[in-house]
Amino acid sequence: MNAHIRGSITRQLRLQQIDILAAQEDSTAQLPENELLDQAIRLNRALVSQSDGLTTEASRPRGAVVPFPSVIYAHQLCITIRQFVQDPDLTAKAGEPEVFHNQVEYRPL
């Protein structure tokens, strides 16, 4: 989860036994979007964000075919905390990112 995601969302997802790595805990909170996406690729983890810049970065060609884990985007004004933590697709993708490579998902639908 990048630095734009509220701590309350991270805590609620962890209560559901979802394996979450917050950017603040990984010392990546200040990384530019391209480096944050590269870190998600190295760790093979889905990346949840509320940053418009990250969707742009994920949509750019990445050189030779370099798969990236799913980027799940939810605009801060368009989704509630409850919707965020009760989204079954979000929890599935966070748990199995390899199934959803090379996709940018927008929430809510």
N, C-alpha and C positions, 0 to 999 in steps of 0.2 A: 504494500500500500504506500502510495507516495505521500509526501508531507501535507498535501491538501486535504486528506481524509481526516475527519474528526476522530479524536481518540475514543469517543463513545461508540462509534461504529466498530472500531477495531476491538474494543472490549466485548461488545455484544456478539461479534462473530466468534471470538475466542470462547465465549460461554457456550456456543454451539459446537465446540470442539473443531473449529476450522483452523487449520495451520496458517497463521498470519505472520508475516514479517513486515513490520512497519519501517519506513525509511529512517525514522528517527532512531530506531534501535540498531539499524544496519550502518549507521554513519553515512547515509546517502541522502539525507534530507536537503542538502544544499547543491546536489548535483544538477547539472542541466539535463533537460529531458532526454537527449540522445545518450548520455552516459547512464542515466537511470534505466533506460530501456536495455542498454548493453548489459547492465548488472542483472536485470531480470533474465536476459538470455543466458548469461553465465550460470545463474542459479536455477534455470528452467522453472521459473515461477510465473504464474499469471500476475499481471500488474493492474491494480485497481487505482483509478485516478479520477480526480475532479478538475484536472488541468487541461484546458483546450490545447495547449502546446504539445502535450503528449500524444493526442490523437493525430496531430499533424506529423509529428516525428514517426509514429508507427506506420503512417501511410506512405512514407518515403521509401524508395527502393533502397535496399540494404546491401548493395554490391552484388556479389555472387549470391546465389540463392541461400540466404541466411534466415532460417526460420526464427520467428520470435514467438514467445508465449502470448497468449491472449491478453489484450489490453481491454479492460472493462472500464468504460467511462460513464459517469453520471454527473450531470451539471448540478451544482450546489443548490440552485433555485428550483430544480425540477424533480427532486426526489427527497422524500423524508427519510429520517434515520430508520424508521420502522420499515419502509419499503426496501431500503438498502439491505437491512439485516435479514429480512424475510424473503428475499429473492432466491428461489431455489436454483436458478441457473448460475447465479453468482457463487453460491456455496459449492456447487458441483465443479465449476471452472477453477475455483481457487484450490480445490482438492486434487484435480487432475488436469493441469495445464497442458500436458503433452497432447491431449485429445483436441485441443482448441488452438493449435498454433496458427499464426499468421492471420488472426482475426481481431478486428476492433469491434467490440460490442458496446452498444449504447443503451443506458438504462435511465428511466424506465422506457419500456417499448412504446 
